[in-house]
């Protein structure tokens, strides 16, 4: 689903890459939930929130453009 939102801006190749990365991330978070958190979604919920916060900070201050 994430790739569809970016398709018109970045093209089919990068939209595919975004889709694969988010799919793998979702799978790994589900694995963490079942294997290490006894089915609780709190660990992946906290991980998702942390990554979103970091992505927002990077976007806000254009960190990647300064490198």
PDBQT receptor file of N, H, CA, C and O in Angstrom, charges set to zero:
ATOM      1  N   UNK A   1       0.813  -1.193   0.000  1.00  0.00    +0.000 N 
ATOM      2  CA  UNK A   1       0.000   0.000   0.000  1.00  0.00    +0.000 C 
ATOM      3  C   UNK A   1       0.861   1.263   0.000  1.00  0.00    +0.000 C 
ATOM      4  O   UNK A   1       0.491   2.255  -0.628  1.00  0.00    +0.000 OA
ATOM      5  N   UNK A   2       1.992   1.246   0.686  1.00  0.00    +0.000 N 
ATOM      6  H   UNK A   2       2.293   0.440   1.197  1.00  0.00    +0.000 HD
ATOM      7  CA  UNK A   2       2.842   2.428   0.730  1.00  0.00    +0.000 C 
ATOM      8  C   UNK A   2       3.370   2.781  -0.659  1.00  0.00    +0.000 C 
ATOM      9  O   UNK A   2       3.512   3.959  -0.988  1.00  0.00    +0.000 OA
ATOM     10  N   UNK A   3       3.656   1.783  -1.461  1.00  0.00    +0.000 N 
ATOM     11  H   UNK A   3       3.541   0.826  -1.194  1.00  0.00    +0.000 HD
ATOM     12  CA  UNK A   3       4.181   2.019  -2.801  1.00  0.00    +0.000 C 
ATOM     13  C   UNK A   3       3.199   2.729  -3.707  1.00  0.00    +0.000 C 
ATOM     14  O   UNK A   3       3.606   3.520  -4.558  1.00  0.00    +0.000 OA
ATOM     15  N   UNK A   4       1.915   2.464  -3.542  1.00  0.00    +0.000 N 
ATOM     16  H   UNK A   4       1.585   1.822  -2.850  1.00  0.00    +0.000 HD
ATOM     17  CA  UNK A   4       0.887   3.101  -4.364  1.00  0.00    +0.000 C 
ATOM     18  C   UNK A   4       0.889   4.608  -4.154  1.00  0.00    +0.000 C 
ATOM     19  O   UNK A   4       0.707   5.372  -5.102  1.00  0.00    +0.000 OA
ATOM     20  N   UNK A   5       1.095   5.034  -2.911  1.00  0.00    +0.000 N 
ATOM     21  H   UNK A   5       1.243   4.413  -2.141  1.00  0.00    +0.000 HD
ATOM     22  CA  UNK A   5       1.098   6.471  -2.614  1.00  0.00    +0.000 C 
ATOM     23  C   UNK A   5       2.274   7.182  -3.278  1.00  0.00    +0.000 C 
ATOM     24  O   UNK A   5       2.170   8.366  -3.599  1.00  0.00    +0.000 OA
ATOM     25  N   UNK A   6       3.373   6.497  -3.485  1.00  0.00    +0.000 N 
ATOM     26  H   UNK A   6       3.458   5.535  -3.224  1.00  0.00    +0.000 HD
ATOM     27  CA  UNK A   6       4.572   7.114  -4.039  1.00  0.00    +0.000 C 
ATOM     28  C   UNK A   6       4.742   6.871  -5.535  1.00  0.00    +0.000 C 
ATOM     29  O   UNK A   6       5.655   7.430  -6.142  1.00  0.00    +0.000 OA
ATOM     30  N   UNK A   7       3.896   6.063  -6.137  1.00  0.00    +0.000 N 
ATOM     31  H   UNK A   7       3.153   5.610  -5.644  1.00  0.00    +0.000 HD
ATOM     32  CA  UNK A   7       4.051   5.665  -7.535  1.00  0.00    +0.000 C 
ATOM     33  C   UNK A   7       4.148   6.861  -8.477  1.00  0.00    +0.000 C 
ATOM     34  O   UNK A   7       5.035   6.901  -9.330  1.00  0.00    +0.000 OA
ATOM     35  N   UNK A   8       3.249   7.837  -8.335  1.00  0.00    +0.000 N 
ATOM     36  H   UNK A   8       2.529   7.805  -7.642  1.00  0.00    +0.000 HD
ATOM     37  CA  UNK A   8       3.233   8.968  -9.268  1.00  0.00    +0.000 C 
ATOM     38  C   UNK A   8       4.416   9.913  -9.066  1.00  0.00    +0.000 C 
ATOM     39  O   UNK A   8       4.753  10.680  -9.968  1.00  0.00    +0.000 OA
ATOM     40  N   UNK A   9       5.039   9.868  -7.912  1.00  0.00    +0.000 N 
ATOM     41  H   UNK A   9       4.765   9.245  -7.180  1.00  0.00    +0.000 HD
ATOM     42  CA  UNK A   9       6.146  10.784  -7.631  1.00  0.00    +0.000 C 
ATOM     43  C   UNK A   9       7.509  10.188  -7.935  1.00  0.00    +0.000 C 
ATOM     44  O   UNK A   9       8.374  10.876  -8.476  1.00  0.00    +0.000 OA
ATOM     45  N   UNK A  10       7.717   8.926  -7.597  1.00  0.00    +0.000 N 
ATOM     46  H   UNK A  10       7.014   8.367  -7.157  1.00  0.00    +0.000 HD
ATOM     47  CA  UNK A  10       9.062   8.352  -7.702  1.00  0.00    +0.000 C 
ATOM     48  C   UNK A  10       9.208   7.304  -8.795  1.00  0.00    +0.000 C 
ATOM     49  O   UNK A  10      10.326   6.873  -9.078  1.00  0.00    +0.000 OA
ATOM     50  N   UNK A  11       8.130   6.890  -9.408  1.00  0.00    +0.000 N 
ATOM     51  H   UNK A  11       7.222   7.240  -9.179  1.00  0.00    +0.000 HD
ATOM     52  CA  UNK A  11       8.206   5.892 -10.468  1.00  0.00    +0.000 C 
ATOM     53  C   UNK A  11       8.013   4.475  -9.953  1.00  0.00    +0.000 C 
ATOM     54  O   UNK A  11       7.989   4.228  -8.747  1.00  0.00    +0.000 OA
ATOM     55  N   UNK A  12       7.876   3.554 -10.893  1.00  0.00    +0.000 N 
ATOM     56  H   UNK A  12       7.895   3.754 -11.873  1.00  0.00    +0.000 HD
ATOM     57  CA  UNK A  12       7.514   2.182 -10.549  1.00  0.00    +0.000 C 
ATOM     58  C   UNK A  12       8.633   1.448  -9.798  1.00  0.00    +0.000 C 
ATOM     59  O   UNK A  12       8.349   0.674  -8.884  1.00  0.00    +0.000 OA
ATOM     60  N   UNK A  13       9.895   1.677 -10.165  1.00  0.00    +0.000 N 
ATOM     61  H   UNK A  13      10.126   2.306 -10.908  1.00  0.00    +0.000 HD
ATOM     62  CA  UNK A  13      10.992   0.974  -9.503  1.00  0.00    +0.000 C 
ATOM     63  C   UNK A  13      11.060   1.324  -8.030  1.00  0.00    +0.000 C 
ATOM     64  O   UNK A  13      11.085   0.428  -7.186  1.00  0.00    +0.000 OA
ATOM     65  N   UNK A  14      11.091   2.621  -7.698  1.00  0.00    +0.000 N 
ATOM     66  H   UNK A  14      11.070   3.349  -8.384  1.00  0.00    +0.000 HD
ATOM     67  CA  UNK A  14      11.198   3.030  -6.298  1.00  0.00    +0.000 C 
ATOM     68  C   UNK A  14       9.922   2.725  -5.530  1.00  0.00    +0.000 C 
ATOM     69  O   UNK A  14       9.979   2.442  -4.333  1.00  0.00    +0.000 OA
ATOM     70  N   UNK A  15       8.765   2.778  -6.196  1.00  0.00    +0.000 N 
ATOM     71  H   UNK A  15       8.718   3.009  -7.168  1.00  0.00    +0.000 HD
ATOM     72  CA  UNK A  15       7.517   2.384  -5.534  1.00  0.00    +0.000 C 
ATOM     73  C   UNK A  15       7.573   0.906  -5.156  1.00  0.00    +0.000 C 
ATOM     74  O   UNK A  15       7.103   0.522  -4.085  1.00  0.00    +0.000 OA
ATOM     75  N   UNK A  16       8.141   0.082  -6.022  1.00  0.00    +0.000 N 
ATOM     76  H   UNK A  16       8.523   0.394  -6.892  1.00  0.00    +0.000 HD
ATOM     77  CA  UNK A  16       8.315  -1.341  -5.725  1.00  0.00    +0.000 C 
ATOM     78  C   UNK A  16       9.260  -1.536  -4.542  1.00  0.00    +0.000 C 
ATOM     79  O   UNK A  16       8.984  -2.337  -3.649  1.00  0.00    +0.000 OA
ATOM     80  N   UNK A  17      10.372  -0.802  -4.535  1.00  0.00    +0.000 N 
ATOM     81  H   UNK A  17      10.596  -0.151  -5.260  1.00  0.00    +0.000 HD
ATOM     82  CA  UNK A  17      11.338  -0.898  -3.436  1.00  0.00    +0.000 C 
ATOM     83  C   UNK A  17      10.676  -0.497  -2.116  1.00  0.00    +0.000 C 
ATOM     84  O   UNK A  17      10.863  -1.169  -1.102  1.00  0.00    +0.000 OA
ATOM     85  N   UNK A  18       9.913   0.582  -2.122  1.00  0.00    +0.000 N 
ATOM     86  H   UNK A  18       9.761   1.128  -2.946  1.00  0.00    +0.000 HD
ATOM     87  CA  UNK A  18       9.204   1.028  -0.915  1.00  0.00    +0.000 C 
ATOM     88  C   UNK A  18       8.241  -0.048  -0.442  1.00  0.00    +0.000 C 
ATOM     89  O   UNK A  18       8.151  -0.319   0.755  1.00  0.00    +0.000 OA
ATOM     90  N   UNK A  19       7.518  -0.663  -1.374  1.00  0.00    +0.000 N 
ATOM     91  H   UNK A  19       7.591  -0.443  -2.347  1.00  0.00    +0.000 HD
ATOM     92  CA  UNK A  19       6.568  -1.716  -1.025  1.00  0.00    +0.000 C 
ATOM     93  C   UNK A  19       7.275  -2.916  -0.402  1.00  0.00    +0.000 C 
ATOM     94  O   UNK A  19       6.801  -3.468   0.591  1.00  0.00    +0.000 OA
ATOM     95  N   UNK A  20       8.394  -3.316  -0.973  1.00  0.00    +0.000 N 
ATOM     96  H   UNK A  20       8.779  -2.867  -1.779  1.00  0.00    +0.000 HD
ATOM     97  CA  UNK A  20       9.147  -4.460  -0.440  1.00  0.00    +0.000 C 
ATOM     98  C   UNK A  20       9.682  -4.157   0.957  1.00  0.00    +0.000 C 
ATOM     99  O   UNK A  20       9.575  -4.988   1.859  1.00  0.00    +0.000 OA
ATOM    100  N   UNK A  21      10.253  -2.978   1.137  1.00  0.00    +0.000 N 
ATOM    101  H   UNK A  21      10.340  -2.302   0.405  1.00  0.00    +0.000 HD
ATOM    102  CA  UNK A  21      10.816  -2.619   2.444  1.00  0.00    +0.000 C 
ATOM    103  C   UNK A  21       9.728  -2.563   3.514  1.00  0.00    +0.000 C 
ATOM    104  O   UNK A  21       9.922  -3.080   4.615  1.00  0.00    +0.000 OA
ATOM    105  N   UNK A  22       8.591  -1.947   3.211  1.00  0.00    +0.000 N 
ATOM    106  H   UNK A  22       8.434  -1.527   2.317  1.00  0.00    +0.000 HD
ATOM    107  CA  UNK A  22       7.521  -1.880   4.211  1.00  0.00    +0.000 C 
ATOM    108  C   UNK A  22       6.919  -3.259   4.464  1.00  0.00    +0.000 C 
ATOM    109  O   UNK A  22       6.506  -3.555   5.585  1.00  0.00    +0.000 OA
ATOM    110  N   UNK A  23       6.864  -4.100   3.442  1.00  0.00    +0.000 N 
ATOM    111  H   UNK A  23       7.199  -3.860   2.531  1.00  0.00    +0.000 HD
ATOM    112  CA  UNK A  23       6.366  -5.465   3.631  1.00  0.00    +0.000 C 
ATOM    113  C   UNK A  23       7.269  -6.281   4.539  1.00  0.00    +0.000 C 
ATOM    114  O   UNK A  23       6.796  -6.998   5.421  1.00  0.00    +0.000 OA
ATOM    115  N   UNK A  24       8.573  -6.168   4.319  1.00  0.00    +0.000 N 
ATOM    116  H   UNK A  24       8.957  -5.585   3.603  1.00  0.00    +0.000 HD
ATOM    117  CA  UNK A  24       9.535  -6.873   5.176  1.00  0.00    +0.000 C 
ATOM    118  C   UNK A  24       9.460  -6.344   6.601  1.00  0.00    +0.000 C 
ATOM    119  O   UNK A  24       9.511  -7.118   7.558  1.00  0.00    +0.000 OA
ATOM    120  N   UNK A  25       9.340  -5.033   6.744  1.00  0.00    +0.000 N 
ATOM    121  H   UNK A  25       9.299  -4.405   5.967  1.00  0.00    +0.000 HD
ATOM    122  CA  UNK A  25       9.224  -4.439   8.082  1.00  0.00    +0.000 C 
ATOM    123  C   UNK A  25       7.987  -4.948   8.804  1.00  0.00    +0.000 C 
ATOM    124  O   UNK A  25       8.050  -5.278   9.988  1.00  0.00    +0.000 OA
ATOM    125  N   UNK A  26       6.870  -5.013   8.104  1.00  0.00    +0.000 N 
ATOM    126  H   UNK A  26       6.819  -4.745   7.142  1.00  0.00    +0.000 HD
ATOM    127  CA  UNK A  26       5.637  -5.530   8.697  1.00  0.00    +0.000 C 
ATOM    128  C   UNK A  26       5.764  -6.986   9.103  1.00  0.00    +0.000 C 
ATOM    129  O   UNK A  26       5.300  -7.385  10.171  1.00  0.00    +0.000 OA
ATOM    130  N   UNK A  27       6.391  -7.772   8.251  1.00  0.00    +0.000 N 
ATOM    131  H   UNK A  27       6.768  -7.448   7.384  1.00  0.00    +0.000 HD
ATOM    132  CA  UNK A  27       6.607  -9.183   8.577  1.00  0.00    +0.000 C 
ATOM    133  C   UNK A  27       7.470  -9.327   9.824  1.00  0.00    +0.000 C 
ATOM    134  O   UNK A  27       7.156 -10.116  10.714  1.00  0.00    +0.000 OA
ATOM    135  N   UNK A  28       8.559  -8.562   9.886  1.00  0.00    +0.000 N 
ATOM    136  H   UNK A  28       8.814  -7.920   9.163  1.00  0.00    +0.000 HD
ATOM    137  CA  UNK A  28       9.453  -8.637  11.043  1.00  0.00    +0.000 C 
ATOM    138  C   UNK A  28       8.765  -8.181  12.325  1.00  0.00    +0.000 C 
ATOM    139  O   UNK A  28       8.992  -8.755  13.390  1.00  0.00    +0.000 OA
ATOM    140  N   UNK A  29       7.925  -7.153  12.227  1.00  0.00    +0.000 N 
ATOM    141  H   UNK A  29       7.740  -6.687  11.362  1.00  0.00    +0.000 HD
ATOM    142  CA  UNK A  29       7.195  -6.710  13.419  1.00  0.00    +0.000 C 
ATOM    143  C   UNK A  29       6.199  -7.773  13.872  1.00  0.00    +0.000 C 
ATOM    144  O   UNK A  29       6.026  -7.984  15.073  1.00  0.00    +0.000 OA
ATOM    145  N   UNK A  30       5.551  -8.435  12.937  1.00  0.00    +0.000 N 
ATOM    146  H   UNK A  30       5.692  -8.264  11.962  1.00  0.00    +0.000 HD
ATOM    147  CA  UNK A  30       4.663  -9.539  13.299  1.00  0.00    +0.000 C 
ATOM    148  C   UNK A  30       5.419 -10.684  13.940  1.00  0.00    +0.000 C 
ATOM    149  O   UNK A  30       4.937 -11.304  14.888  1.00  0.00    +0.000 OA
ATOM    150  N   UNK A  31       6.607 -10.965  13.421  1.00  0.00    +0.000 N 
ATOM    151  H   UNK A  31       6.999 -10.461  12.651  1.00  0.00    +0.000 HD
ATOM    152  CA  UNK A  31       7.458 -12.009  13.996  1.00  0.00    +0.000 C 
ATOM    153  C   UNK A  31       7.855 -11.652  15.425  1.00  0.00    +0.000 C 
ATOM    154  O   UNK A  31       7.806 -12.498  16.318  1.00  0.00    +0.000 OA
ATOM    155  N   UNK A  32       8.248 -10.403  15.636  1.00  0.00    +0.000 N 
ATOM    156  H   UNK A  32       8.288  -9.716  14.910  1.00  0.00    +0.000 HD
ATOM    157  CA  UNK A  32       8.606  -9.946  16.984  1.00  0.00    +0.000 C 
ATOM    158  C   UNK A  32       7.410 -10.077  17.919  1.00  0.00    +0.000 C 
ATOM    159  O   UNK A  32       7.554 -10.517  19.060  1.00  0.00    +0.000 OA
ATOM    160  N   UNK A  33       6.226  -9.695  17.436  1.00  0.00    +0.000 N 
ATOM    161  H   UNK A  33       6.109  -9.338  16.509  1.00  0.00    +0.000 HD
ATOM    162  CA  UNK A  33       5.016  -9.802  18.264  1.00  0.00    +0.000 C 
ATOM    163  C   UNK A  33       4.777 -11.232  18.725  1.00  0.00    +0.000 C 
ATOM    164  O   UNK A  33       4.518 -11.475  19.903  1.00  0.00    +0.000 OA
ATOM    165  N   UNK A  34       4.863 -12.159  17.809  1.00  0.00    +0.000 N 
ATOM    166  H   UNK A  34       5.074 -11.961  16.852  1.00  0.00    +0.000 HD
ATOM    167  CA  UNK A  34       4.537 -13.547  18.134  1.00  0.00    +0.000 C 
ATOM    168  C   UNK A  34       5.660 -14.265  18.869  1.00  0.00    +0.000 C 
ATOM    169  O   UNK A  34       5.404 -15.042  19.789  1.00  0.00    +0.000 OA
ATOM    170  N   UNK A  35       6.886 -14.012  18.475  1.00  0.00    +0.000 N 
ATOM    171  H   UNK A  35       7.094 -13.381  17.728  1.00  0.00    +0.000 HD
ATOM    172  CA  UNK A  35       8.017 -14.766  19.020  1.00  0.00    +0.000 C 
ATOM    173  C   UNK A  35       8.514 -14.229  20.360  1.00  0.00    +0.000 C 
ATOM    174  O   UNK A  35       8.797 -14.999  21.277  1.00  0.00    +0.000 OA
ATOM    175  N   UNK A  36       8.618 -12.922  20.466  1.00  0.00    +0.000 N 
ATOM    176  H   UNK A  36       8.388 -12.296  19.721  1.00  0.00    +0.000 HD
ATOM    177  CA  UNK A  36       9.264 -12.334  21.641  1.00  0.00    +0.000 C 
ATOM    178  C   UNK A  36       8.313 -11.581  22.574  1.00  0.00    +0.000 C 
ATOM    179  O   UNK A  36       8.672 -11.300  23.717  1.00  0.00    +0.000 OA
ATOM    180  N   UNK A  37       7.114 -11.254  22.108  1.00  0.00    +0.000 N 
ATOM    181  H   UNK A  37       6.822 -11.482  21.180  1.00  0.00    +0.000 HD
ATOM    182  CA  UNK A  37       6.199 -10.449  22.924  1.00  0.00    +0.000 C 
ATOM    183  C   UNK A  37       4.938 -11.203  23.319  1.00  0.00    +0.000 C 
ATOM    184  O   UNK A  37       3.980 -10.602  23.803  1.00  0.00    +0.000 OA
ATOM    185  N   UNK A  38       4.933 -12.510  23.117  1.00  0.00    +0.000 N 
ATOM    186  H   UNK A  38       5.712 -12.999  22.724  1.00  0.00    +0.000 HD
ATOM    187  CA  UNK A  38       3.777 -13.345  23.461  1.00  0.00    +0.000 C 
ATOM    188  C   UNK A  38       2.476 -12.847  22.828  1.00  0.00    +0.000 C 
ATOM    189  O   UNK A  38       1.421 -12.896  23.460  1.00  0.00    +0.000 OA
ATOM    190  N   UNK A  39       2.547 -12.375  21.600  1.00  0.00    +0.000 N 
ATOM    191  H   UNK A  39       3.404 -12.335  21.086  1.00  0.00    +0.000 HD
ATOM    192  CA  UNK A  39       1.362 -11.940  20.875  1.00  0.00    +0.000 C 
ATOM    193  C   UNK A  39       0.967 -10.494  21.110  1.00  0.00    +0.000 C 
ATOM    194  O   UNK A  39       0.021 -10.011  20.488  1.00  0.00    +0.000 OA
ATOM    195  N   UNK A  40       1.659  -9.797  21.982  1.00  0.00    +0.000 N 
ATOM    196  H   UNK A  40       2.428 -10.189  22.487  1.00  0.00    +0.000 HD
ATOM    197  CA  UNK A  40       1.348  -8.398  22.265  1.00  0.00    +0.000 C 
ATOM    198  C   UNK A  40       1.845  -7.509  21.126  1.00  0.00    +0.000 C 
ATOM    199  O   UNK A  40       2.928  -7.730  20.585  1.00  0.00    +0.000 OA
ATOM    200  N   UNK A  41       1.049  -6.508  20.768  1.00  0.00    +0.000 N 
ATOM    201  H   UNK A  41       0.169  -6.329  21.207  1.00  0.00    +0.000 HD
ATOM    202  CA  UNK A  41       1.452  -5.596  19.698  1.00  0.00    +0.000 C 
ATOM    203  C   UNK A  41       2.203  -4.376  20.225  1.00  0.00    +0.000 C 
ATOM    204  O   UNK A  41       2.599  -3.508  19.447  1.00  0.00    +0.000 OA
ATOM    205  N   UNK A  42       2.398  -4.306  21.523  1.00  0.00    +0.000 N 
ATOM    206  H   UNK A  42       2.076  -5.011  22.156  1.00  0.00    +0.000 HD
ATOM    207  CA  UNK A  42       3.022  -3.120  22.113  1.00  0.00    +0.000 C 
ATOM    208  C   UNK A  42       4.445  -2.914  21.596  1.00  0.00    +0.000 C 
ATOM    209  O   UNK A  42       4.827  -1.781  21.303  1.00  0.00    +0.000 OA
ATOM    210  N   UNK A  43       5.232  -3.972  21.479  1.00  0.00    +0.000 N 
ATOM    211  H   UNK A  43       4.921  -4.892  21.717  1.00  0.00    +0.000 HD
ATOM    212  CA  UNK A  43       6.620  -3.810  21.016  1.00  0.00    +0.000 C 
ATOM    213  C   UNK A  43       6.683  -3.268  19.589  1.00  0.00    +0.000 C 
ATOM    214  O   UNK A  43       7.457  -2.350  19.314  1.00  0.00    +0.000 OA
ATOM    215  N   UNK A  44       5.887  -3.816  18.687  1.00  0.00    +0.000 N 
ATOM    216  H   UNK A  44       5.259  -4.562  18.911  1.00  0.00    +0.000 HD
ATOM    217  CA  UNK A  44       5.924  -3.312  17.313  1.00  0.00    +0.000 C 
ATOM    218  C   UNK A  44       5.257  -1.948  17.208  1.00  0.00    +0.000 C 
ATOM    219  O   UNK A  44       5.627  -1.147  16.350  1.00  0.00    +0.000 OA
ATOM    220  N   UNK A  45       4.293  -1.673  18.055  1.00  0.00    +0.000 N 
ATOM    221  H   UNK A  45       3.992  -2.324  18.752  1.00  0.00    +0.000 HD
ATOM    222  CA  UNK A  45       3.655  -0.362  18.088  1.00  0.00    +0.000 C 
ATOM    223  C   UNK A  45       4.677   0.701  18.498  1.00  0.00    +0.000 C 
ATOM    224  O   UNK A  45       4.728   1.780  17.908  1.00  0.00    +0.000 OA
ATOM    225  N   UNK A  46       5.485   0.394  19.506  1.00  0.00    +0.000 N 
ATOM    226  H   UNK A  46       5.443  -0.483  19.986  1.00  0.00    +0.000 HD
ATOM    227  CA  UNK A  46       6.519   1.332  19.946  1.00  0.00    +0.000 C 
ATOM    228  C   UNK A  46       7.603   1.501  18.879  1.00  0.00    +0.000 C 
ATOM    229  O   UNK A  46       8.080   2.613  18.654  1.00  0.00    +0.000 OA
ATOM    230  N   UNK A  47       7.992   0.412  18.226  1.00  0.00    +0.000 N 
ATOM    231  H   UNK A  47       7.605  -0.492  18.408  1.00  0.00    +0.000 HD
ATOM    232  CA  UNK A  47       8.978   0.475  17.149  1.00  0.00    +0.000 C 
ATOM    233  C   UNK A  47       8.461   1.329  15.993  1.00  0.00    +0.000 C 
ATOM    234  O   UNK A  47       9.194   2.162  15.461  1.00  0.00    +0.000 OA
ATOM    235  N   UNK A  48       7.216   1.128  15.607  1.00  0.00    +0.000 N 
ATOM    236  H   UNK A  48       6.620   0.451  16.039  1.00  0.00    +0.000 HD
ATOM    237  CA  UNK A  48       6.598   1.883  14.526  1.00  0.00    +0.000 C 
ATOM    238  C   UNK A  48       6.548   3.370  14.872  1.00  0.00    +0.000 C 
ATOM    239  O   UNK A  48       6.861   4.214  14.032  1.00  0.00    +0.000 OA
ATOM    240  N   UNK A  49       6.161   3.688  16.085  1.00  0.00    +0.000 N 
ATOM    241  H   UNK A  49       5.907   3.002  16.768  1.00  0.00    +0.000 HD
ATOM    242  CA  UNK A  49       6.116   5.082  16.526  1.00  0.00    +0.000 C 
ATOM    243  C   UNK A  49       7.488   5.731  16.541  1.00  0.00    +0.000 C 
ATOM    244  O   UNK A  49       7.631   6.892  16.159  1.00  0.00    +0.000 OA
ATOM    245  N   UNK A  50       8.493   4.993  16.979  1.00  0.00    +0.000 N 
ATOM    246  H   UNK A  50       8.377   4.049  17.290  1.00  0.00    +0.000 HD
ATOM    247  CA  UNK A  50       9.859   5.513  17.018  1.00  0.00    +0.000 C 
ATOM    248  C   UNK A  50      10.382   5.795  15.611  1.00  0.00    +0.000 C 
ATOM    249  O   UNK A  50      10.981   6.841  15.364  1.00  0.00    +0.000 OA
ATOM    250  N   UNK A  51      10.154   4.864  14.702  1.00  0.00    +0.000 N 
ATOM    251  H   UNK A  51       9.667   4.015  14.903  1.00  0.00    +0.000 HD
ATOM    252  CA  UNK A  51      10.612   5.048  13.322  1.00  0.00    +0.000 C 
ATOM    253  C   UNK A  51       9.887   6.221  12.672  1.00  0.00    +0.000 C 
ATOM    254  O   UNK A  51      10.509   7.002  11.952  1.00  0.00    +0.000 OA
ATOM    255  N   UNK A  52       8.590   6.358  12.909  1.00  0.00    +0.000 N 
ATOM    256  H   UNK A  52       8.085   5.723  13.493  1.00  0.00    +0.000 HD
ATOM    257  CA  UNK A  52       7.848   7.495  12.357  1.00  0.00    +0.000 C 
ATOM    258  C   UNK A  52       8.363   8.816  12.916  1.00  0.00    +0.000 C 
ATOM    259  O   UNK A  52       8.464   9.801  12.184  1.00  0.00    +0.000 OA
ATOM    260  N   UNK A  53       8.687   8.845  14.202  1.00  0.00    +0.000 N 
ATOM    261  H   UNK A  53       8.605   8.046  14.796  1.00  0.00    +0.000 HD
ATOM    262  CA  UNK A  53       9.227  10.061  14.812  1.00  0.00    +0.000 C 
ATOM    263  C   UNK A  53      10.575  10.424  14.195  1.00  0.00    +0.000 C 
ATOM    264  O   UNK A  53      10.813  11.585  13.864  1.00  0.00    +0.000 OA
ATOM    265  N   UNK A  54      11.455   9.439  14.040  1.00  0.00    +0.000 N 
ATOM    266  H   UNK A  54      11.262   8.496  14.309  1.00  0.00    +0.000 HD
ATOM    267  CA  UNK A  54      12.759   9.695  13.419  1.00  0.00    +0.000 C 
ATOM    268  C   UNK A  54      12.612  10.161  11.967  1.00  0.00    +0.000 C 
ATOM    269  O   UNK A  54      13.321  11.067  11.530  1.00  0.00    +0.000 OA
ATOM    270  N   UNK A  55      11.698   9.546  11.229  1.00  0.00    +0.000 N 
ATOM    271  H   UNK A  55      11.121   8.811  11.585  1.00  0.00    +0.000 HD
ATOM    272  CA  UNK A  55      11.469   9.949   9.840  1.00  0.00    +0.000 C 
ATOM    273  C   UNK A  55      10.941  11.377   9.769  1.00  0.00    +0.000 C 
ATOM    274  O   UNK A  55      11.307  12.129   8.865  1.00  0.00    +0.000 OA
ATOM    275  N   UNK A  56      10.092  11.753  10.705  1.00  0.00    +0.000 N 
ATOM    276  H   UNK A  56       9.795  11.143  11.439  1.00  0.00    +0.000 HD
ATOM    277  CA  UNK A  56       9.564  13.120  10.743  1.00  0.00    +0.000 C 
ATOM    278  C   UNK A  56      10.661  14.127  11.036  1.00  0.00    +0.000 C 
ATOM    279  O   UNK A  56      10.709  15.191  10.419  1.00  0.00    +0.000 OA
ATOM    280  N   UNK A  57      11.541  13.802  11.973  1.00  0.00    +0.000 N 
ATOM    281  H   UNK A  57      11.502  12.937  12.474  1.00  0.00    +0.000 HD
ATOM    282  CA  UNK A  57      12.650  14.701  12.307  1.00  0.00    +0.000 C 
ATOM    283  C   UNK A  57      13.590  14.850  11.117  1.00  0.00    +0.000 C 
ATOM    284  O   UNK A  57      14.027  15.958  10.805  1.00  0.00    +0.000 OA
ATOM    285  N   UNK A  58      13.899  13.748  10.456  1.00  0.00    +0.000 N 
ATOM    286  H   UNK A  58      13.544  12.848  10.709  1.00  0.00    +0.000 HD
ATOM    287  CA  UNK A  58      14.763  13.797   9.272  1.00  0.00    +0.000 C 
ATOM    288  C   UNK A  58      14.129  14.662   8.193  1.00  0.00    +0.000 C 
ATOM    289  O   UNK A  58      14.811  15.467   7.560  1.00  0.00    +0.000 OA
ATOM    290  N   UNK A  59      12.839  14.501   7.982  1.00  0.00    +0.000 N 
ATOM    291  H   UNK A  59      12.285  13.846   8.497  1.00  0.00    +0.000 HD
ATOM    292  CA  UNK A  59      12.131  15.277   6.976  1.00  0.00    +0.000 C 
ATOM    293  C   UNK A  59      12.036  16.753   7.362  1.00  0.00    +0.000 C 
ATOM    294  O   UNK A  59      12.201  17.633   6.517  1.00  0.00    +0.000 OA
ATOM    295  N   UNK A  60      11.774  17.016   8.632  1.00  0.00    +0.000 N 
ATOM    296  H   UNK A  60      11.640  16.301   9.319  1.00  0.00    +0.000 HD
ATOM    297  CA  UNK A  60      11.603  18.378   9.115  1.00  0.00    +0.000 C 
ATOM    298  C   UNK A  60      12.865  19.217   8.948  1.00  0.00    +0.000 C 
ATOM    299  O   UNK A  60      12.800  20.377   8.539  1.00  0.00    +0.000 OA
ATOM    300  N   UNK A  61      13.988  18.634   9.260  1.00  0.00    +0.000 N 
ATOM    301  H   UNK A  61      14.040  17.693   9.592  1.00  0.00    +0.000 HD
ATOM    302  CA  UNK A  61      15.238  19.379   9.228  1.00  0.00    +0.000 C 
ATOM    303  C   UNK A  61      16.081  19.079   7.992  1.00  0.00    +0.000 C 
ATOM    304  O   UNK A  61      17.249  19.464   7.934  1.00  0.00    +0.000 OA
ATOM    305  N   UNK A  62      15.509  18.405   7.013  1.00  0.00    +0.000 N 
ATOM    306  H   UNK A  62      14.560  18.093   7.060  1.00  0.00    +0.000 HD
ATOM    307  CA  UNK A  62      16.204  18.075   5.764  1.00  0.00    +0.000 C 
ATOM    308  C   UNK A  62      17.582  17.469   6.018  1.00  0.00    +0.000 C 
ATOM    309  O   UNK A  62      18.563  17.848   5.379  1.00  0.00    +0.000 OA
ATOM    310  N   UNK A  63      17.645  16.547   6.932  1.00  0.00    +0.000 N 
ATOM    311  H   UNK A  63      16.848  16.239   7.451  1.00  0.00    +0.000 HD
ATOM    312  CA  UNK A  63      18.916  15.939   7.329  1.00  0.00    +0.000 C 
ATOM    313  C   UNK A  63      19.600  15.259   6.151  1.00  0.00    +0.000 C 
ATOM    314  O   UNK A  63      20.817  15.370   5.997  1.00  0.00    +0.000 OA
ATOM    315  N   UNK A  64      18.840  14.558   5.323  1.00  0.00    +0.000 N 
ATOM    316  H   UNK A  64      17.852  14.468   5.449  1.00  0.00    +0.000 HD
ATOM    317  CA  UNK A  64      19.446  13.816   4.222  1.00  0.00    +0.000 C 
ATOM    318  C   UNK A  64      20.017  14.729   3.146  1.00  0.00    +0.000 C 
ATOM    319  O   UNK A  64      20.982  14.360   2.477  1.00  0.00    +0.000 OA
ATOM    320  N   UNK A  65      19.441  15.913   2.966  1.00  0.00    +0.000 N 
ATOM    321  H   UNK A  65      18.657  16.214   3.510  1.00  0.00    +0.000 HD
ATOM    322  CA  UNK A  65      19.948  16.833   1.952  1.00  0.00    +0.000 C 
ATOM    323  C   UNK A  65      21.266  17.465   2.370  1.00  0.00    +0.000 C 
ATOM    324  O   UNK A  65      22.040  17.903   1.518  1.00  0.00    +0.000 OA
ATOM    325  N   UNK A  66      21.531  17.518   3.663  1.00  0.00    +0.000 N 
ATOM    326  H   UNK A  66      20.902  17.163   4.355  1.00  0.00    +0.000 HD
ATOM    327  CA  UNK A  66      22.755  18.147   4.158  1.00  0.00    +0.000 C 
ATOM    328  C   UNK A  66      23.956  17.215   4.085  1.00  0.00    +0.000 C 
ATOM    329  O   UNK A  66      25.094  17.658   4.242  1.00  0.00    +0.000 OA
ATOM    330  N   UNK A  67      23.715  15.927   3.848  1.00  0.00    +0.000 N 
ATOM    331  H   UNK A  67      22.791  15.567   3.720  1.00  0.00    +0.000 HD
ATOM    332  CA  UNK A  67      24.829  14.974   3.791  1.00  0.00    +0.000 C 
ATOM    333  C   UNK A  67      25.537  15.080   2.503  1.00  0.00    +0.000 C 
ATOM    334  O   UNK A  67      26.506  14.356   2.269  1.00  0.00    +0.000 OA
TER     335      UNK A  67
